[in-house]
Amino acid sequence: MPELPEAQTTADILNSKIKGLRILDVWTDYDSVFNRGKNNVKDKNYFPYFKKEVSNKTILSVTRRAKNVLINVSHNPNVGTRAGKTILVHMKMTGHLLYGKYKFENGKWLPPKDSSLSDPYNRFIHLAFNLSNKNTLVLSDARKFAKVFVFDTDKINKISDLEKLGPEPLEKSFTYKVFKEKLYEKTNGKIKTVIMDQTIIAGIGNIYSDETLWYSCIHPTTKVQDISEDKLKLLYKNIIKILKESIKVGGDSMSDYRNPYGEKGGYQDLHKVYRRIGEKCKMKNCNGIVRRIKVGGRSAHFCDVHQKSI
């Protein structure tokens, strides 16, 4: 699942490419019985409302909150309020947003041949926005788990998907004091599970929880209350450092994620522990082996020597 660095990479690229453009039309072939009655474009009864709310609107900016990409568009001049709208895209397990000069032929969106957009991982297109510069913003979603809906921008703090999210780890307001206070809301929780809890810290998932714990020499099942002050400070620093490093190389494409150009990120080449089961630990002077266990229903990768459990 795309995490904070992948969502940030997507938002940054799209903000540079589609800001100021107008959405001319929206297409989808989503039709999910499971999503009937939900605010989601996968409900065929919701989609006409979604299309009406975003068509002919100008894209003001593309931002991110946690793992969500937020496309902010202009208000409707035919409505009394001047509040704009925001399209929320949660890419979920295998979704990613792509941008380019697509053609629609025989019920399929076709990218330019021999371009990054023609990567096989980019072919599962189920939502498309035709833009005023004759390019198209599409959502490739292999397993159809992605979530997309629209809301009034001025109600962002009241949207259930966003209102309970924890602090953003890359904002200046995310001090060590804030970090520790949030962790101590779940003192008895296992650290991997706690730092992946979106109400505690926004944007961290399986990849970056494993990597930051490896760098910080903390076993993933260690309870928050049992982690020393020194290791907590190290974990705090490593969360910020590693998220920034991943953004710098365009996120992680170990699985399906591609950026809006259809290209892979580079962080999968920097993994120290994630999905390196059975390999020798990369920590200097460590002779450990990378192991995998289940923690809270999720896989956790760790070194059996320098990340020993307490």
ZASE-270888 format. One record per residue (C-alpha): residue in three letters; x, y, z. Coordinates in steps of 0.05 Angstrom, whole numbers, plus 5000, padded with zeros to 4 digits. Layout:
! residues N
AlaXYZ...
//
This chain:
! residues 310
Met500050005000Pro502750694983Glu504851045047Leu506751765063Pro512751815016Glu508851524957Ala502851974970Gln507352574977Thr511152414913Thr504452344876Ala501753004905Asp508153394889Ile508453154817Leu501053274804Asn501253954837Ser506654154787Lys502853874728Ile495353964737Lys494754574781Gly490755104743Leu487654614695Arg480154504689Ile476653834696Leu472453754633Asp469453074645Val470052454689Trp469451714669Thr469151074709Asp467650344701Tyr467350214776Asp460949864798Ser461649544866Val455649224901Phe459649244966Asn460150004960Arg452750134946Gly450150694990Lys457250945006Asn460551604988Asn465251284939Val465751314862Lys465250554863Asp457850634878Lys454650754810Asn449151164844Tyr454351634877Phe458451734815Pro453552204779Tyr453752664840Phe461352624842Lys461852784768Lys457153384774Glu461053654834Val467953644801Ser466553754727Asn468254444699Lys472154604763Thr479254884763Ile484554504802Leu487354964855Ser492554504885Val494353784900Thr496353634972Arg496953045019Arg494252845087Ala496952185115Lys496451685058Asn491052085022Val492052514960Leu487553134962Ile485753484897Asn482854164914Val478254484862Ser474555144855His467555294879Asn461255244838Pro459155954817Asn451855714813Val451755554887Gly451256084941Thr457355864981Arg464356024955Ala467155404988Gly471154974941Lys471154214936Thr476453704951Ile477253034917Leu480152524965Val483951944934His486351384980Met490450924935Lys489750324982Met493349674965Thr495049734891Gly492550414867His496550984837Leu494851614799Leu497751714729Tyr497952314683Gly499052374609Lys496252384538Tyr491551794539Lys486751554484Phe480251214498Glu479150644449Asn474550034453Gly472850164525Lys480150224547Trp484850804564Leu491150734524Pro497651104541Pro502951304491Lys506750704467Asp513850584493Ser512751074550Ser513150944625Leu505650974627Ser505350334587Asp508549944645Pro503949324656Tyr502649554728Asn499250174700Arg493949834657Phe488449754709Ile484950414696His478050494729Leu477451254737Ala479451814690Phe479152574690Asn479552924623Leu483253574632Ser483254244595Asn490254144566Lys487953504531Asn491653054579Thr488252564627Leu489052404700Val487451674712Leu487251194771Ser490250504760Asp487450044813Ala488949304801Arg484949034860Lys479649584859Phe480749754933Ala481950504923Lys477251014953Val475251654918Phe469952164939Val468852914941Phe467353375000Asp466854115017Thr473954365028Asp471954775088Lys469454145123Ile476153785119Asn476653725195Lys469753395198Ile470852845146Ser471052165180Asp477051945137Leu481152535161Glu478552805228Lys481952295273Leu488652265239Gly494852375282Pro500252895270Glu504252935206Pro511352695220Leu514553175171Glu511453815198Lys515254275244Ser509954185297Phe511853445302Thr516653525360Tyr519652975402Lys514853185458Val508853095411Phe511552425386Lys512452155456Glu505752395481Lys502252055422Leu505951395432Tyr504251405506Glu496851405489Lys498150665479Thr503550495529Asn501849755529Gly501649705453Lys506949365410Ile511149895378Lys510249675305Thr502749675313Val502850345349Ile506950735298Met502550455243Asp496350695278Gln493951295236Thr490951635298Ile497851635330Ile502251835272Ala499651975201Gly502451615141Ile506851045166Gly505350335143Asn508749665137Ile514949875099Tyr517050485140Ser515250175207Asp519949595193Glu525550045167Thr525350555223Leu525150015277Trp531149675245Tyr535150315245Ser533050445317Cys534949745343Ile527849615369His524248945363Pro517349045331Thr513648705389Thr516749145444Lys511549505485Val511850265483Gln512750295559Asp518949855554Ile522850275505Ser528350705535Glu528451455527Asp534751415484Lys531550915436Leu525151325432Lys529151935412Leu532851515360Leu526251255333Tyr523451955328Lys529552195289Asn529551585243Ile522151655225Ile523352355200Lys530052175166Ile527451555130Leu520951865105Lys524952445076Glu529951975044Ser524351585011Ile521052214984Lys527852434956Val528251794914Gly520851804894Gly517951314943Asp517850554944Ser515950104885Met517349424915Ser510149274896Asp505349634849Tyr506650364864Arg508550814805Asn508951564804Pro504351984759Tyr509351914702Gly508551154708Glu515551084736Lys518250684795Gly520851014858Gly527650814885Tyr526850664959Gln526049914948Asp533449914930Leu535150204998His531449705041Lys535349455101Val530148965126Tyr523448995092Arg522348355051Arg529548135061Ile527647485097Gly533547025108Glu538847535088Lys544647735131Cys543348375170Lys546248995138Met547749345204Lys555249445212Asn558548905255Cys551948525263Asn551647785245Gly544147725251Ile539247455200Val532847795177Arg526647445204Arg519147555194Ile513547485245Lys506347705249Val504848305293Gly497548525297Gly495948135234Arg501548475194Ser508348215173Ala514248495211His521348425186Phe527048495236Cys534148275253Asp534447715304Val540747995336His540848755342Gln533248795348Lys532548275403Ser525948285441Ile526048505513
//
